[in-house]
Amino acid sequence: MPSVAVKLYSVFFKFILKHRLQNRIQGPTDESSNPYGVTTRPEESVSASNPSFTDGVATKDIHIDPFTALSIRIFLPESALVPPEQPEPKSKPGSSQHDDSNSIYNRRNSYGPPNMGVSRNDSRRTSFEGLNLRSESNAYRGYSPLPQNCRKLPIMLQFHGGGWVSGSNESVANDFFCRRIAKLCDVIVVAVGYRLAPENKYPAAFEDGLKVLNWLGKQANLAECSKSMGSGALGVGAEFKKAEVQRHIVDAFGASMVEPWLAAHGDPSRCVLLGVSCGANIADYVARKAVEAGRLLDPVKVVAQVLMYPFFIGSVPTHSEVKLANSYFYDKAMCTLAWKLFLPEEEFSLDHPAANPLIPNRGPPLKLMPPTLTVVAEHDWMRDRGIAYSEALRKVNVDAPVLEYKDAVHEFATLDMLLKTPQAQACAEDIAIWVKKYISIRGHEFSY
């Protein structure tokens, strides 16, 4: 059973959540009152972005849609700055192989100019000039370097929870969780700040998720365009100003530029979706749309998805929905209220395609879905429906394991109070083990 502290915090949490949901129900819900939308609430405790690798991860916020509040936070692990494996040049007579001035590790962690301690004829000089790692303030800038001079990491799109009406990609809890995942999985995490209900009802949040996936594809194409335009000028001795101009490629709408962190270090062909609670519903929707789009999304390829305690529901109650209806933190009555705030009044149904993944004629065919890891908690009333979805995927030969955690509650690995528990850490490590099966470069596969 959950600890006494968790039980007490759950009572307090449910009281506050119920009060906020009722206020949303009673308040104006017309989209015209806020067509721009909101991605965070005033009562949400948020964490500022930090472009320095203070704890091994640098972050930045980007507003990617001029017409809505849709934004993202990028989490770049410091491992991205490690140059690709390359043979060490032979030591000159009389020189030491352990000379600090020639140490790649020491220069990578230096806050000084990238070419400090490197002679002009050093064969590794081009790599470090291209990366242009940090500014004097230790904030990572980065720009699109030569392809052989940087390490490419998989990209993980992360969708936060919050019952459609709360939560944020910039919250303290979500920031902590994404940093943990970025380091454990060795991926660039792109946390999506989708629009919240009831200001923006369905399908706004789902469309925002898909819009970010398409934005990744646009970024990859813009970076490739930038690279091809500058391939003749980015050799040794190229002026930084010229490279700076080349990376500011504007698309046909005049609103997009090459995002330097993703251009330098992102590999969109190894894209993973991760959704938390209601964010899992968004992740599953984006995965389905990616399957339907097929080659149209190139070079983006969704190779796997992780659904953490998905926010699934249906009109016919499951065993856990009956037995655990009044469970911890998010009980069934409050979640039903959240669905009423999220779905348009004329579309409200517990068997809505956004709510129930197993309704008939919901395309595309399940056999085309990417490998799907489902995380469920023993004391979560939504657990049975997540397990049922996983079973349906396995019946059509999709790799879809279930990780069930005993004595755990909904959002046990992402809720602010529970983030630092051993169970939350173990869950993140388990996710990393499974994800690495699908994001490892051939020849470096991770098995278990």
Secondary structure by P-SEA (a helix, b strand, c coil): cccaaaaaaaaaaaaaaaaaaaaaaaccccccccccccccccccbbbbbbccccccccccccccccccccbbbbbbcccccccccccccccccccccccccccaaaaaaccccccccccccccaaaaaaaaccccccccccccccccccbbbbbbbbbbbbccccccccccaaaaaaaaaaaaaaccbbbbbbcccccccccaaaaaaaaaaaaaaaaaaaaaaaaaaaacccccccccaaaaaaaaccccccccccccccccccccccbbbbbbccaaaaaaaaaaaaaaaaccccccccccbbbbcccccccccccaaaaaccccccccaaaaaaaaaacccccccccccccccccccccccccccccbbbbbbbccccaaaaaaaaaaaaaaaccbbbbbbbccccccccccccccccaaaaaaaaaaaaaaaaccccccccccc
